[in-house]
Structure formats: C-alpha cells, structure tokens
C-alpha cells in the first residue's frame, strides 16, 4: 500500500482536541452541527444546552451527550472522513467533521449500572451513584423511575424505592424495542440484506418482494441498532432471545436458498421449453394460410397420416417466375445496411 493511500485511509486529527499541540485558528474553531429542533429553547430564558459525558455501554467508555434543562437527552454523533473541510462564507474550516444529535432512551444507559450494582440485591438510585456525579445526574434527573419497571423488580419501603435487575423483563423489553425498530425499517422500505448498499440504488419490484419476504434481515439490523447501547454480553443474550443467526450463518443460508431457487427455475424453464402439441385443425389452418400447400391438398391427411408422402409445394405463377429471373445478380436491400 502506498503512503498516499495510507494517509487517506486515516481520519485527520481534530485540531480542536486537547493536547493536539497545534495553535487553533479562528476557522478551526467553527464546527458544523445538526441540532434537533426539540432541543431548541422555546423562550428566551436562561435555559442553555449542556454538553455532558455519560458512560456509553456500547462503547465501553464515556461519550458526549447533549442535555436540555427540561430532561431531554440526545447523543452527539460524530462522522469523520479523511481529507474533508467546510466552506463557511468566505472562510475554509479545516475541521471537516459532521456532528449531529440523535435521541436516546436513558433507560438503555441505566441498564449498565443496574446490572453492575443491582444484580444480587435491591438498591436505591441514590446508593447506586454514590461515588459518580455523572451517574447520579443520569439516574436522578434524566431517568424516569417508572421506566425501570420494565427492566427491574421494584420494592417499596415507605417513600423509598429499591430496584433489582431482572434479566427476563429486560430481554422482553429489549425484544419489544427491537420489533418496533424493525417495523419502522420495513415501513420506510430500507434494504437490510447483505447487498443493501447496491440495492439502495437499484429498486425493482423483484428486489422489493425479496426484501419484504425476508423478515430476519429487518430483525438483525434492528437488533444491531438497539445493541449499540448495550453491553456485549447483553447484546449476545438479546440475539439468542430473538433467535437471530450470526452474519456468517445468514450468508450461508442465503446462498443455499439462492441455489435452490436457481435449480427450481431451471426445471421450470425446461418444462416450459417442451413442444406444445397442436390439434389437427389448428395445424391445418396455419399451413393453409401460409401458402405452402395447394388449396386442393388434403391437409389432415398430410399431417396425421404417418405413411403420407412429402408435402406438395405450390407452383409459381408466370409473373413470379419473371420476377425471380430478373432479380438474379442483384443485391438485397438489407445488404446496404450491414456494418462495414
């Protein structure tokens, strides 16, 4: 691999990141961010959006989230490609990254802490996040305690509530979420098969029918979308709960199904290619209209009789003989249109 290809394959480091060692310019401080309208303040109060870090179970580390004072939370997604920049008015922004917000259910982020602290005993939300400020803010300010009933057993003692992680409830709740996402993918007619990249550009009735018939592809993609916010072991439990085969197994099954369809199509084509036996009246009418036989000839006898002699050709008229004699040595009009 050449050095040029190696440099192009690696994303350009963020010039605004801490510890980059480069002096940031005015153009480098500008970034392109697509923000959801739900996060925009409805009035001109002191309500400001906050950029906070919470533990992301799918990444196994902290990630950036945009929070609103009314309790809304969205993940900040970053898309970086090598050798990209933005032209903003008359300035060139060397930071070609794209940032956008995506809604996230805080219950998915809280699952990691419930499985870590409440797997063996019931605990209150305050005791779970006693040593972590970000976790305390997540569980007490953005998470609705009623939503934990779907993933945990709730026990009350006076005004306090204690939660214990329940794996069966969690898998049932995650399976419901996965089916809802699969229904949305199917409604929007998003191709989820192994050749989804090419099918997005070639939309035909045959591909649409095959895509509609394969429900497992929708379930697999929906499971991957939900699994982005789950621990690795919990994601494996979810795929087993939904009976989603692995990608390699799915490719093998798809190849076997394609071979079966191909062999079946070959058999159908061979059966259709057999000669269709015409009845005597249809065959006789066609031969008589073609002018090959004389009108006086017995059509049925010449066709049906196995011992009948060869068919009797029609004799040419004097005019036809003269035209054939005059056409000798001349070229056909089709010869003028041949490729030279």
Secondary structure, 3 states (H helix, E strand, C coil): CCHHHHHHHCCCCCCCCCCCCCCCCCCCCCCEEECCHHHCCCCCCCCCCEEEEEEECCCCEEEEEEECCCCCEEEEEEECCCCCCEEECCEEECCCCEEEEEECCHHHHHHHHHHHHCCCCCECHHHHCCCCHHHHHHHHHHCCHHHHHHCEEEEEECCEEEEEECHHHHHHHHHHHHHHHHHHHHHCCCCCCCCHHHHCCCCCHHHHHHHHHCHHHHHHHHHHHHHCCCCHHHHHHHHHHCCCCCHHHHHHHHHHHHHHHHHHHHHHHHHHCCCCCCCHHHHHHHHHHHCCECCCCCHHHHHHCCCCCCCCECCCCHHHHHHHHHCCCCCCHHHHHCCC
